[in-house]
Amino acid sequence: MIDLHSHILHDFDDGARTLEAAIAMAREAAAMGVTVMAATPHGRNSTNADHSRYTVALLAERLAELRAALAEEDINLELVPGTEIYGEPGVVERLKAGELLPYGESRTVLVEFPLTSPADVVEQIVFGLQVAGYRVVYAHPERMRYVQHDPNSLVPLIERGALMQLTGDALLGAQGPVMRHLAETLVTHRLVQIIASDAHGPHFGRLPNLGAARARAAELVGDAEADAMTRAVPTLILNDGPITPPPPIPIRQRFSFF
């Protein structure tokens, strides 16, 4: 499996605090069947500029340290660089300047948004990135207030080629029964195309869990779709391959999850 969202890099952001903690996270991920993990620390943005340690140079340094440690520990986990980018004006220019990173050598970016952002603001940022030639993975849309009110609001973005990344904890019930119900609904209605762990470490109570999340998805939609969300689609993302996910199944009843 391929985990496209993690905070495994040590002493960097709110993820792994030490190299030892990062190694433990990697060992647990590999034991669950993860072979590739994207290291996606929070990028510097307008809300964290005063305390963020993020630089591309530091990311490369931490990545090299962790890769060396995993080789020494004989942990078979490939690490791919990336960034969890904050969706705000100016993000395209910062990507072009090399201040933020897409996944590896690809043209795909992982983007998160403030939880209270309205749908039209999110769409504007996503479309701007797409016009600039980037493919967008939308990090944990299940946390967004407008999505919780109306999951069908994701359909226009999906139809325009954006890919939705669900967090494993939501699907497994670690974030409560209401979030689990929303996550299950997103999976069964094909409103997400990727599942990832968003692991931060034991201090945060968010551990690598992609294997368990994949098993739960298989119970809901079958092995083929579960594998697509954890293997096939992530592979195509890292290689800039063409992706044509199954069309969303709109939710007919009117409701709000929260």
ABEGO torsion letter per residue (X at the ends): XBBABBBABBGABABBABAAAAAAAAAAAAAAGBABBBBBBBBBBAAAAAABABBAAAAAAAAAAAAAAAAAAGBBBBBBBBBBBBBBBGAAAAAAAGABBBBEABABBBBBBBAABBAAAAAAAAAAAAAAGBBBBBBGAAABAAAAABAAAAAAAAAAGBBBBBBAAAAAGAAEAAAAAAAAAAAAAGABABBBAGBAEAAAGBBBAAAAAAAAAAAAAEAAAAAAAAAAAAAAAAAGBBBBBBBBBBBABBBBAX
